[in-house]
Amino acid sequence: MRMEHSSIYHQIENRLVESHDAVFEQIHAVQRDGERLLHRLNQHLLSPAEFRETLGELIGQPVDESVVVLPPFYTDFGRHISLGKDIFINRGVMLTDLGSIQIDDHVLIGPFAKLLTVNHPVSPSKRRGLSVKPIHLKRNAWIGAGATILPGVTVGKHAIVAANATVTTDVPDLAIVSGTPARIIRYIDESED
């Protein structure tokens, strides 16, 4: 399951997008179109099927009936999110997905976690520009409440990101990471209860 990247993604990947770049108009148009759908997701009492249908319209692909997302749900773009099956996303999660976020099967995301694929240059004269790097949450990863995943990070299969951790580098399969910046505290023995 790999998302088809949009033409916008191909225009912004692997480069600094400066504040005067024409692609910003395209980005803002997608964001404006998504506002109505985000409002529906977060302000209306929807059945689970209606919520998945609206979310699917926002991200541009069908959402499997096994996926559960509790509102409020936040994204700043929407079109660069790819969802597998049997995913649980708790309340208040923020997906800043312009750089693309792939969430594989059986992933759990705790309340108020943030997945951020966008960064800005350090230079004050270029700070209104942006650069993007994808995030990938592999099968059965668990992102704890309030954790922050930064651009370019892959969280490995069965890995756990502790609550309030800030993840700046890739997390290996079966690792548990904690802290700011997150560090490996131990590995999971697949046979443990």
Secondary structure as GFF3:
##gff-version 3
##sequence-region A 1 193
A	DSSP	alpha_helix	7	12	.	.	.	ID=ss1
A	DSSP	alpha_helix	23	43	.	.	.	ID=ss2
A	DSSP	alpha_helix	48	59	.	.	.	ID=ss3
A	DSSP	beta_strand	68	69	.	.	.	ID=ss4
A	DSSP	beta_strand	73	75	.	.	.	ID=ss5
A	DSSP	beta_strand	81	83	.	.	.	ID=ss6
A	DSSP	beta_strand	88	89	.	.	.	ID=ss7
A	DSSP	beta_strand	93	96	.	.	.	ID=ss8
A	DSSP	beta_strand	101	103	.	.	.	ID=ss9
A	DSSP	beta_strand	108	109	.	.	.	ID=ss10
A	DSSP	beta_strand	114	116	.	.	.	ID=ss11
A	DSSP	beta_strand	118	119	.	.	.	ID=ss12
A	DSSP	three_ten_helix	124	126	.	.	.	ID=ss13
A	DSSP	beta_strand	131	132	.	.	.	ID=ss14
A	DSSP	beta_strand	135	137	.	.	.	ID=ss15
A	DSSP	beta_strand	142	143	.	.	.	ID=ss16
A	DSSP	beta_strand	148	149	.	.	.	ID=ss17
A	DSSP	beta_strand	154	155	.	.	.	ID=ss18
A	DSSP	beta_strand	160	161	.	.	.	ID=ss19
A	DSSP	beta_strand	166	167	.	.	.	ID=ss20
A	DSSP	beta_strand	175	178	.	.	.	ID=ss21
A	DSSP	beta_strand	183	187	.	.	.	ID=ss22
###
